[in-house]
């Protein structure tokens, strides 16, 4: 299954990245490929190693002993895997910061946790600071996100209950999912609706209850030439947004300024000074929250209350995670 392969690649990357020394091939087999025959291990390991290299992971090979080169080991040096220093303009930095807050996938976080538990149980010496380089960040708060993501990855049909609008009763749907897409600040799953026999798009926040598998992995085939993002944009009906009011410090908040309907300069801010500008934005969706968070102390939400609560909750979650990480290093 595709998810098994993805987990195996992630486990291998983490093992090579967080260990401080060359890892012999036999040790890799013992920890990550238990129960495999010699031939099966060689085939899988070579394929996995080359696949990591194909996506830019610098898997190195070196002698385990400086005096004897008859046994080699493998590693990924964090300093080679990390991006070099990049200089950005203020506007470019805003875009990158917003994108960096886009992914927070529970499935990848779970795989990482299991991989660390496996390595720790096997007695592998870990450098947990290197994990910052592979930390997943794609924020999706809808409970059904992971189920649809897995179904798309595995090519498995699903069924679920869906409300067309908040006041409607949920109705059963059967879908061959082609992709999960973010559009206008919301998450959608696009695919072939089996009951209506046509392409359809469903908003994840309107899915009710559990998403159930209805078929076998590999059963879904995406038609040639299908561009899921464009299909979603074509089928999703635009909805009017709830306006937002955000304060930004003078000279900052470039991404927010571009979207603003009006800008009032020299207004009083939360610190009591008048070095702030008030922006009236046409929408208060999650993308606005992402942008506000990207600017840190240089942005402040005046309204609506839902946007303030979203920003406050996400700041609290980030602080809690930072404290937990600090406690973990302290132990």
Buried (B, 14 or more C-beta within 10 A) or exposed (E): EBBEBBBBBBBBBBBBBBBEEBBBBEBBBEBBBEEBEEEEBBEBBEEBBEBBEEEEBEBEEEEBEEEEEEEBBBBBEBEEBEEEEEEEEEEEBBBEBBEEBEEBBBBBEEBBEBBBEBBEEEEBEBEEEBBEBBEBEBBBEBBBBBBBBBBBBBBBBBBBBBBEEEEEEBEEBBBBBBBBBBBBBBBBBBBBBBEEEEBBBBBBBBBEEEBBBBBEBEEBEBEEEBEBEEBBBEBBEEEEBBBBBBBBBBEBBBBBBEBBEEBEEEBEBEEEEEEBBBBBBEBBBBBBBBBBBBBEEBBBBBEEEBBBEBBEEBEEEEEEEEEEBEEEEEE
